[in-house]
Structures are given as C-alpha cells and as structure tokens.
C-alpha cells in the first residue's frame, strides 16, 4: 500500500479538527478499495462571543477501517466525541484526557501522557491540549464517526503535521 497525505482542511478538521494533513493508507490499483478519512464541516462561527480573533467549528469525521492519521497537533482547543467505532489514539508529546458523560459533569476515564495509547470507544470523548502531538488509527472493522469541536485562531489550519 502507498501512503499519502490527505489535506483535511478546516475542522477545519473539525471546523477544524482532527487533522488537516493526515496521512492515510490508500489502496493500489490491485486492491479492492481505498482506505480513507472523510471530513465534513457542519458549522463554523468566526469571532464567537468571548473569543475574538478565533473561529469555533463543528465537523464530522469518518475514519474507515485501516486508515491511519499521521502525527499531528492542533493550534488550539479541540474536543472529539466518538459516536461510532473505536479510535486507537497515541499521545507522542503533551497530554490528552478521555471522558464519559455530559460536558457539564463528565467523568475522567483516562489521562494520557507521552507514550500512552488508548482505545477511545463510542460514547467517550477526548480533550486534546493545544500543541499535544498525537497519531491515531482505525484498527477495527467498522468506520469510526467522530464529531469534533474546535476553537482556533482564525486563519489557522485544523492540524499541523509533525
């Protein structure tokens, strides 16, 4: 299989989000189907109240079985809710936290630091720290559906490859 960078700009990957510039595997001409990551921007507001100079975004990302998201980080705050499937998520530097339950009263499931890998299952959500470097993959047999919420400086990319 070949590796190729798929620019998923904007959630930017979530309105910015999980990764613009994500490396995913793609099938050769002899393989049955390509392995892909698809991003759909659902909503975006520039300069929301309380956040001048920033863009608040909401996106839906679908990660097909076998797809890999290359090492990257985000230039601001990002939350990712796993609606379907299970994302194998690895922190390379910085920290991330996995939660369950509603945002106003969540329960910490796991605190991740550099070197930790965790399988973030449907119903869990992830808070990524600004600049935290990570990569992820779909090691399962079903597509992963992720809803991403981002708050980045206006004009910044959704993700920066590392």
Secondary structure, DSSP 8 states (H G I E B T S, - for coil): -EEEEE----THHHHHBS-TTEEEEE--TTSSS---EEEEEEEEEES-TT-TTEEEEEEEEEE-TT-EEEEEE-SEEEEEEEEESEEEEEEEESEEEEEES-GGG-EEEEEEETT-EEEEETTEEEEE-TT-EEEEE--SSS-EEEEEEEEEETT--S-EE-
